[in-house]
Amino acid sequence: MSNNTRDLNERSLQLLKKLVERYISDGQPVGSRILSKDPELNLSPATIRNVMADLEELGLVRSPHTSAGRVPTVSGYRLFVDSLLTVKPLDTKDITRLYQGLSERDDTSDVIGVASRLLAELTQMAGVVTLPKRDIVFLRHIEFLPLSHKRVLVIFVTNEQEVHNKIIHTSKDFSAAELQQAGAYLNSIYCGRNLSTIREAVLKELQDDRERMNQAMLEAIKMAQLTFESGSEEDDYVLAGETNLMSFSELSDRDHLKKLFEAFSQKQGVIHLLDQSTKAQGVQIFIGEESGYQAFDHCSLVTSSYSVSDEVVGVLAVIGPTRMAYEKIIPFVDVTAKLLGAALNPKSTSPL
């Protein structure tokens, strides 16, 4: 709480809380007459006007030019979220839906997709989940099958049971025996190592050790490079429900929407923002311009990292207007992060 807001008395804080809650509920500027009808405040319209003037002077509320009522500023929302908010426990049926949806998938990409969709569906906002860091994905087995026209089908297993298929284009046609030999060689040196380490080792092999490798070993290493080369998906995320944001009047302005969707399509700014949440424990909230990205000036992001085997591997978030029901969104994000981590760790039990 800033020095200015430390001097607020209980009456002012209670009025700010009621004003923010009313604005979140109705989406309309809140006037003194509306607040005077609240039995919990028990204040006259004149007293309320004086308190609201003080709150405005402190930068916690502002008056839109079209109305005599007030709306919260980013500072007002921040004080509300940090000091006045009472988070509501998540409904049992929502927990059950999240648990069932995430636990019924075996493939990592499926689990991530389901998590983002459930966040979007249950909050009616946008849900985003970053893919797990590649350096915690371990190779268990790899094999190659010949296809026509210098193509090879790569089948590799990661972690406990995730099977991946990829078609690579090679410099020549290989026989089944040659590909079997290549697979055996790569399994012997890379099985059990994480993909990030494998990529680094492959590049080093190609740069430093060509002279000591025979042709078969060299071809195998080249195929490993084609299989595990770093791509844009390494810093990717799965987004769902972005069209839900169009239903909020404060985000439906054409320019706002254009900036938002451009930010989603470019991805790097969103990734950078979400990565900040990997350095902190629990739920993090970015309100309006706190994000540092102009596209999100009218949005709030409620984020949480998720972990596998006690290691943070990614981040998920709900993105919506600053006028969001924080007391409901915060537990959604928190519980989903815990359940997602459990779903990605086959040895874990329910975290709830």
Long-range contacts (C-beta under 8 A, 24 or more apart in sequence): 1-79, 1-82, 1-83, 2-75, 4-58, 4-59, 5-58, 5-60, 5-75, 5-79, 8-58, 11-43, 11-51, 12-51, 12-54, 12-55, 13-83, 13-84, 14-40, 14-41, 15-41, 15-43, 15-48, 15-51, 15-52, 15-55, 16-55, 16-60, 16-61, 16-72, 16-76, 16-79, 16-80, 16-84, 17-80, 17-84, 19-52, 19-55, 19-61, 19-70, 19-72, 20-72, 20-76, 20-77, 20-80, 20-84, 23-71, 23-72, 23-323, 24-323, 24-324, 24-325, 24-326, 27-249, 27-250, 27-323, 28-67, 28-69, 29-63, 29-64, 29-67, 29-68, 29-69, 29-70, 29-71, 30-69, 30-70, 30-71, 31-67, 31-68, 31-69, 31-70, 34-69, 72-322, 74-287, 74-288, 74-289, 74-290, 74-322, 77-287, 77-288, 77-300, 77-322, 78-287, 78-290, 80-326, 81-285, 81-287, 81-326, 85-326, 85-327, 85-330, 86-327, 87-326, 87-327, 87-330, 87-331, 88-327, 88-328, 88-331, 89-331, 90-331, 90-332, 90-335, 94-122, 94-332, 95-335, 95-352, 97-122, 98-122, 98-335, 98-336, 98-339, 99-339, 99-350, 99-352, 102-336, 102-339, 102-340, 102-342, 102-343, 103-339, 103-342, 103-343, 105-343, 106-161, 106-162, 107-162, 108-132, 108-159, 108-162, 108-344, 109-238, 111-340, 111-343, 111-344, 112-238, 112-314, 112-340, 113-238, 113-240, 115-238, 115-316, 115-336, 115-340, 116-237, 116-238, 116-239, 116-240, 116-241, 116-316, 117-240, 117-241, 118-336, 119-240, 119-241, 119-316, 119-318, 119-332, 119-333, 119-336, 120-240, 120-241, 120-244, 121-240, 121-241, 122-332, 123-241, 123-318, 123-320, 123-328, 123-329, 123-332, 124-241, 124-244, 124-247, 125-241, 125-244, 125-245, 125-318, 125-319, 125-320, 125-324, 125-329, 126-239, 126-240, 126-241, 126-242, 126-244, 126-245, 126-318, 126-319, 126-320, 127-239, 127-240, 127-241, 127-316, 127-317, 127-318, 127-319, 128-237, 128-238, 128-239, 128-240, 128-270, 128-274, 128-316, 128-317, 128-318, 128-319, 129-237, 129-238, 129-314, 129-315, 129-316, 129-317, 129-340, 130-236, 130-237, 130-271, 130-274, 130-314, 130-315, 130-316, 131-233, 131-234, 131-236, 131-237, 131-238, 131-314, 132-308, 132-313, 132-314, 132-344, 133-313, 133-314, 134-194, 134-195, 134-196, 134-230, 134-234, 135-194, 135-195, 135-196, 135-197, 136-194, 136-308, 136-309, 136-311, 136-313, 137-162, 137-194, 137-195, 138-192, 138-193, 138-194, 138-195, 139-190, 139-191, 139-192, 139-193, 139-194, 139-195, 139-198, 140-191, 140-192, 141-187, 141-191, 142-183, 142-186, 142-187, 142-190, 142-191, 142-224, 142-227, 143-179, 143-180, 143-183, 144-174, 144-179, 144-180, 144-182, 144-183, 144-223, 145-176, 145-179, 146-173, 146-174, 146-175, 146-176, 146-179, 152-179, 152-223, 154-223, 154-227, 156-227, 158-195, 160-346, 161-346, 166-227, 168-223, 168-226, 168-227, 169-226, 170-219, 170-222, 170-223, 170-226, 171-222, 174-219, 178-216, 178-219, 181-216, 181-220, 182-216, 182-219, 182-220, 182-223, 183-220, 185-216, 185-217, 185-220, 186-220, 186-221, 186-223, 186-224, 190-224, 195-228, 198-224, 198-228, 199-225, 199-228, 199-229, 199-230, 202-228, 235-267, 235-268, 235-271, 236-267, 236-271, 237-267, 237-270, 237-271, 237-274, 239-264, 244-320, 245-299, 245-319, 245-320, 245-321, 248-320, 248-321, 248-323, 250-298, 250-321, 250-322, 250-323, 251-298, 251-299, 251-321, 256-298, 259-294, 259-295, 260-295, 260-296, 260-299, 262-295, 263-293, 263-295, 263-296, 269-293, 269-295, 273-301, 274-301, 274-303, 274-315, 274-317, 275-315, 277-303, 277-304, 277-305, 277-315, 277-317, 278-305, 278-312, 278-314, 278-315, 280-305, 282-334, 283-330, 283-333, 283-334, 285-326, 285-330, 287-322, 288-322, 298-322, 300-324, 300-326, 302-326, 302-329, 302-330, 302-333, 303-333, 304-333, 304-334, 304-336, 304-337, 305-337, 306-337, 306-338, 306-340, 306-341, 306-344, 307-341, 308-341, 308-344, 308-345, 309-345, 313-341, 313-344, 316-340
